[in-house]
């Protein structure tokens, strides 16, 4: 069977990603169709162009890409992962400057631990419950 997981959206803005490749047919922004976004768009920051992109229902959802989505109320988003042979963990090309990224674990970890092998000076996490940024500086 296809492995299943869930993203829980808090009321307000959420910064989310998928840790693995999603199953065919469940790998577009249509997975967010039942979210009451209160009329707000879903955004992806494209670090190569340094522009915000608005997702359409057929926009591909890729592991490690991070998305801003507003939820008018707490909402569960089921994720169906690609099944089959063991998958190589996803990777993401980072650009110089700001990047919006997720991580490839289904277990939450800190930004510091996630970015341990990278050269970085400042990371901003988003606390959806408190609706505020959490800053981490590399020491």
HELIX and SHEET records of a PDB file:
HELIX    1   1 UNK A   29  UNK A   32  5                                   4    
HELIX    2   2 UNK A  111  UNK A  114  1                                   4    
SHEET    1   A 2 UNK A   4  UNK A   9  0                                        
SHEET    2   A 2 UNK A  75  UNK A  80 -1                                        
SHEET    1   B 4 UNK A  12  UNK A  17  0                                        
SHEET    2   B 4 UNK A  66  UNK A  71 -1                                        
SHEET    3   B 4 UNK A  43  UNK A  46 -1                                        
SHEET    4   B 4 UNK A  51  UNK A  54 -1                                        
SHEET    1   C 2 UNK A 122  UNK A 127  0                                        
SHEET    2   C 2 UNK A 132  UNK A 137 -1                                        
END                                                                             
